[in-house]
């Protein structure tokens, strides 16, 4: 069995943990930030945030040329601290939230897939996290 490389991305969000957690996990928020670039969007998000619960996000190019569903099942949930899940393709991911410097450090650690270069994957996931940071900080 091949071990997949693990990739870590992170962002410091200038908001308290409770706000950051809500923006990261609420479907009404996810559809506002979950894309790596302006030419993509997330028109639908479902999230049953509990161990054994599922999430499903519809990711689409804004011009309608391509789209896919990104989903998985939660394996651990500790509200306002972290959650972990197994993606539908079997890879794993953990998202951590930690109070830091008057804001919240958000760290995402995920197993790389084998179709794209690791640096491309790191860049895409970091871009999504950076969009999240901008969105969360823009809200009162």
Protein Blocks (a to p, Z undefined) as FASTA:
>chain_A
ZZdddddddddddbdfklmmmmmmmmklmmmmncfbfkbccfbccddddehiacdddddd
fklpaccddddddfbdcehkbccdddfkopacddddddeehiacddddddddfkbcfklm
mmmmmmmmmmmmmmmmmpZZ
